[in-house]
Amino acid sequence: MAYLALALLAVILFAAVGLWLAFLSIGLILKLALAGLIGGLADMAVPGKLPYGWLGAVLAGVIGGWVGSLLLPNWGPSLLGIELIPTFLGAVVVVGAYELLVGTRSQAP
């Protein structure tokens, strides 16, 4: 009887940990999707094109969120724990800096 109770407790514990990991990963996926959307908008705002498509946009959004939180901490509306305006402005800075360093803009003849 004690083994059955211990086995039931282990199953409940594993199920709880599994649910926690599932919700944690869904939150992470949603935050990365929002960062990609913001990075894509920043890519459209700056002339030129980021490499690697949506992966480059996600990276620009994540780094832009960090830069934006340094420039304007806790400012503007927030969605999924991401401040939208500072993240967008930071992503524009990151994309603009990339364009200045790499220079993938189309050159006028």
C-alpha positions as CSV (number, residue, x, y, z in Angstrom):
1,M,0.0,0.0,0.0
2,A,2.8,2.4,0.8
3,Y,4.5,1.6,-2.6
4,L,1.2,2.5,-4.3
5,A,1.0,5.8,-2.5
6,L,4.6,6.6,-3.3
7,A,4.1,5.7,-7.0
8,L,1.0,7.9,-7.2
9,L,2.9,10.8,-5.6
10,A,5.7,10.3,-8.1
11,V,3.2,10.3,-11.0
12,I,1.6,13.5,-9.7
13,L,5.0,15.1,-9.2
14,F,6.2,14.2,-12.8
15,A,2.9,15.5,-14.2
16,A,3.2,18.8,-12.3
17,V,6.8,19.2,-13.5
18,G,5.8,18.3,-17.1
19,L,3.0,20.9,-17.0
20,W,5.3,23.5,-15.6
21,L,7.9,22.9,-18.3
22,A,5.1,23.0,-21.0
23,F,3.8,26.3,-19.9
24,L,7.3,27.7,-19.5
25,S,8.2,26.7,-23.0
26,I,4.9,28.1,-24.4
27,G,5.7,31.4,-22.7
28,L,9.2,31.4,-24.2
29,I,7.9,30.6,-27.7
30,L,5.4,33.5,-27.4
31,K,8.1,35.9,-26.2
32,L,10.4,34.9,-29.1
33,A,7.5,35.3,-31.6
34,L,6.8,38.8,-30.3
35,A,10.5,39.7,-30.4
36,G,10.6,38.4,-34.0
37,L,7.6,40.6,-34.9
38,I,9.2,43.6,-33.4
39,G,12.5,42.8,-35.1
40,G,10.7,42.4,-38.4
41,L,9.0,45.8,-38.0
42,A,12.4,47.4,-37.2
43,D,13.8,45.7,-40.3
44,M,11.1,47.3,-42.3
45,A,11.7,50.7,-40.7
46,V,15.4,50.8,-41.6
47,P,16.6,50.7,-45.2
48,G,18.3,47.5,-46.1
49,K,17.7,43.8,-45.2
50,L,18.7,41.7,-42.2
51,P,20.2,38.4,-43.0
52,Y,18.7,35.0,-42.1
53,G,15.1,36.1,-42.5
54,W,12.9,35.5,-39.5
55,L,15.8,34.3,-37.4
56,G,17.6,37.6,-37.9
57,A,14.5,39.4,-37.0
58,V,14.1,37.4,-33.7
59,L,17.8,38.1,-32.9
60,A,17.3,41.8,-33.6
61,G,14.2,41.9,-31.4
62,V,15.9,40.1,-28.5
63,I,19.0,42.2,-28.6
64,G,16.8,45.3,-29.3
65,G,14.8,44.5,-26.2
66,W,18.0,44.5,-24.1
67,V,19.3,47.7,-25.7
68,G,15.8,49.3,-25.3
69,S,15.6,48.4,-21.7
70,L,19.0,50.2,-21.2
71,L,17.8,53.3,-23.0
72,L,14.2,53.5,-21.6
73,P,13.7,51.2,-18.6
74,N,10.1,50.4,-17.7
75,W,8.5,52.8,-20.2
76,G,5.5,52.3,-22.4
77,P,3.0,49.5,-22.8
78,S,4.0,45.9,-22.0
79,L,2.9,42.6,-23.6
80,L,4.1,39.2,-22.3
81,G,6.6,41.0,-20.1
82,I,8.2,42.9,-23.0
83,E,8.0,46.7,-23.1
84,L,6.9,47.3,-26.7
85,I,8.2,50.8,-27.4
86,P,11.7,50.4,-25.9
87,T,12.1,47.1,-27.6
88,F,11.1,48.5,-31.0
89,L,13.4,51.5,-30.6
90,G,16.3,49.2,-29.4
91,A,15.7,46.9,-32.4
92,V,15.8,49.9,-34.7
93,V,19.2,50.9,-33.2
94,V,20.5,47.3,-33.6
95,V,19.3,47.1,-37.2
96,G,20.6,50.5,-38.0
97,A,24.0,49.7,-36.4
98,Y,24.1,46.5,-38.4
99,E,23.4,48.4,-41.6
100,L,26.1,50.9,-40.8
101,L,28.7,48.2,-40.1
102,V,27.9,45.8,-42.8
103,G,26.4,48.2,-45.4
104,T,23.9,45.9,-47.1
105,R,21.9,48.9,-48.3
106,S,21.4,49.1,-52.0
107,Q,23.9,51.5,-53.5
108,A,22.7,54.3,-55.8
109,P,24.6,54.4,-59.1
